[in-house]
Amino acid sequence: MDDLSKALGAISDIRRQLAHSTEFRGYGPATLATTGLFAILAASGQAIWLPQPSDHIPTYLGIWISTAVLSATLIGFHTFTRAHRMHSGMADEMIRLAVEQFLPSVGAGALVTLVLVRSVPPVAWMLPGLWQIIFSLGVFSSCRFLPRPMPLAGAWYLLTGLTCLMLAGNRALSPLSMGVSFGLGQLLVAGILLLTSEKTQNDD
């Protein structure tokens, strides 16, 4: 039994090392592009139904948190199915690694939102910029097993987040601040995934 346990442990270690050194292909370009369209639609809805977001912060949060949850659910479902198709036996390990890389940024974003809204509501205008900066950190932390151009997406979110903070006040809550950043950002991610997957297929 000891020899069997050691053998199984060695196999598990090998699979883990392979997962760490393999490019994760579980994120689908069409799925990421769809989440970009979700952000654009949410921004359009905000522009129509919430012209003064600073006076209705709970509604503003409802729009964007709902959009984030919908996007995360879609990505999670398609990532699970796509990863098992693309990575077969290593799928579960690679999905776990992907979640571990991005989960801290999700948790940080949720906690920052809770603290600012409950403790210092007057600075809630900072949330869009902080969300984008925190999201950029999640992208950067995931880059080591994603296509090489992916840091461009992290840089985009960092730049848009800093720009939102520079706007300050009500302007930072504009529909454009989230629609442009996440709408174009997710389309950029989708484009990178599409181009690199086509290159990989051509190389094969």
Secondary structure, 3 states (H helix, E strand, C coil): CHHHHHHHHHHHHHHHHHHHHCCCCCCCHHHHHHHHHHHHHHHHHHHHHCCCHHHCHHHHHHHHHHHHHHHHHHHHHHHHHHHHHHHHHHHHHHHHHHHHHHHHHHHHHHHHHHHHHHHCHHHHHHHHHHHHHHHHHHHHHHHHHCCCCCHHHHHHHHHHHHHHHHHCHHHHHCHHHHHHHHHHHHHHHHHHHHHHHHHHHHHC
